[in-house]
């Protein structure tokens, strides 16, 4: 949906499995971005039930 609408969605979770549906995952340490990971292949949201 983000690509179709040209929008960005931010989800902040402590559930590590949700990161598999993202284009990019940002990791924070001490209030700053410490690492950015790009997912080459994403899981579809429908796979999480």
N, C-alpha and C positions, 0 to 999 in steps of 0.2 A: 504494500500500500504506500509506503514511503516513496518509492520510486515513481509511482503513478502520480502522486500529489506533489512531489518535490518538497517533502517535509522531513524533519528529523524527529525521532522519538527517543527519549532518554528513559531507561528503566534502571532503577537502582535497586539491586537485590543482593542478598547474601546467599542465594541459591545458585550455586555454580553451574548447574545444568542449563539454565536459561541462556547462558552466554552462547550456546551453540546456534541460536537463531539470529544472532546479530551479525551485521556486516563488520563492525569493529567493536572491540571490547577494550575499555579503558580501565586501568588498575590505578588505585589511589593509595598513597602512603603519606601520612602526616598532612592531609588536606591538599596534596598536589598530585597531579598525574605522574605516576612512576613508570608506567609502561603502557603501550598501545599494541594490541594484537589484532590483526586483520584475519577474518575467517575466509579462507579460499572456498570452502564449501559449507553452506549453511544447512541446518535442519529446518524443515518446515514446521511452523507453529502447530499444525494439525497433528503432528507426531506426539505432542505432549498432551496426554489425557489423564 
